[in-house]
Amino acid sequence: MIKIYGKNCIREAIRANGVLQEVFILDEVSKKDTAFLEVLKDKKIKYTIVSKQKMDTLFGTGHQGYGAYHKDYMIYGEDILDHITQTPKRVLLLDGIMDPHNLGAILRSVDAFGYDAVVLPKNRSCSITETVAHVSTGAIEHVKIAYVNSLSVFVERLKKAGYWICGTDAKGNTDVSQVDLSLNLAVIIGSEGFGMSKTLVKQTDYLLSIPMVGHVNSLNASVSTGIVLYALKR
């Protein structure tokens, strides 16, 4: 079970038929948002109206008057490729993303630009937390997430399955416009501090960079993800 909070998160969970064990609504909010209560009744979702003190105790202070207990999200493993059905196929690999805010924001971009799955290594990766779910504002309900033993080994599996590997690096020498978008693509985003591992860089078919003209030579990992996924969606 995982706690989720915020109006958008909970509304999206309901819309996506996520399994909500119980919803909590701030008493003053319940008086104003009667339409939300009607949705809960219609969906036969258990709900409880609580005081602000109780709400803050359960969900912290950023709940906006809405909170819920959500069944644990489906997490895939090495078999994730068996669950990808779109054509052309799109997979995002995250190498060393530890910040839950970054991961949550990345899930929003993944959902927005139609990628099939996000794959992370079991070690040196952020797990799925309340913060990740909240920052994703409901995108987590629609994105397949997988944890694998080794990204390097998984990349080799992707290649055998017909994927082309797009790495991202400040020293990248390939313009996004040169990538054939009819191909099945796997995009790798590295950590803010260290970027992609050298092993993964050597495994790429395309090494992409984001042209920048400002004084700061790096972008937040979630911002970089949004830019690259959008560029490959054109």
WOHUPE-V258349 format. One record per pair of residues at least 24 apart in sequence whose C-alpha atoms are under 6 Angstrom apart, sorted by the first residue. I is the first residue (numbers start at 1). J is the second residue. D is the distance in whole Angstrom. If there is no record, write none. Layout:
BEGIN
<<I J D> <I J D>>
END
This chain:
BEGIN
<<1 70 6> <1 71 5> <1 72 5> <2 69 6> <2 70 5> <2 72 6> <3 68 6> <3 69 5> <3 70 6> <3 130 6> <4 67 6> <4 68 5> <4 130 6> <5 63 5> <5 66 6> <5 67 4> <6 63 5> <6 64 5> <6 66 5> <7 66 6> <8 137 6> <9 137 5> <9 138 5> <12 138 5> <19 70 6> <19 71 5> <20 69 6> <20 70 5> <21 69 5> <21 70 6> <22 46 5> <22 47 5> <22 68 6> <22 69 5> <23 47 4> <23 67 6> <23 68 4> <24 48 5> <24 49 6> <24 66 6> <24 67 5> <24 68 6> <25 49 5> <25 65 6> <25 66 5> <26 50 5> <26 51 6> <26 65 5> <27 51 6> <75 145 6> <75 146 6> <76 145 6> <76 146 4> <77 146 5> <77 147 5> <77 148 6> <78 148 6> <88 184 5> <89 184 5> <90 115 5> <90 116 6> <90 185 5> <90 186 6> <91 115 6> <91 116 6> <91 117 5> <91 186 5> <92 118 5> <92 186 6> <92 187 5> <92 188 6> <93 118 6> <93 119 5> <93 120 6> <93 187 6> <93 188 5> <94 120 5> <94 188 6> <94 189 5> <95 190 5> <96 124 5> <96 125 5> <96 191 5> <97 125 5> <97 191 5> <98 125 5> <98 126 4> <100 132 5> <101 132 6> <102 222 5> <104 132 4> <104 135 5> <104 136 4> <105 135 6> <105 136 5> <105 222 6> <106 222 5> <107 136 6> <108 136 5> <108 139 5> <109 226 5> <111 139 6> <117 143 6> <117 144 5> <117 145 6> <118 145 5> <119 146 5> <119 147 6> <120 147 5> <121 147 5> <121 148 5> <121 149 6> <121 150 6> <121 151 6> <122 147 5> <122 148 6> <122 149 6> <165 204 5> <165 205 5> <166 204 6> <166 206 5> <166 207 6> <167 204 6> <167 207 5> <167 208 6> <168 207 6> <168 208 5> <168 209 6> <169 209 5> <170 209 5> <172 207 5> <172 208 5> <172 209 5> <174 207 6> <174 208 5> <192 221 6>>
END
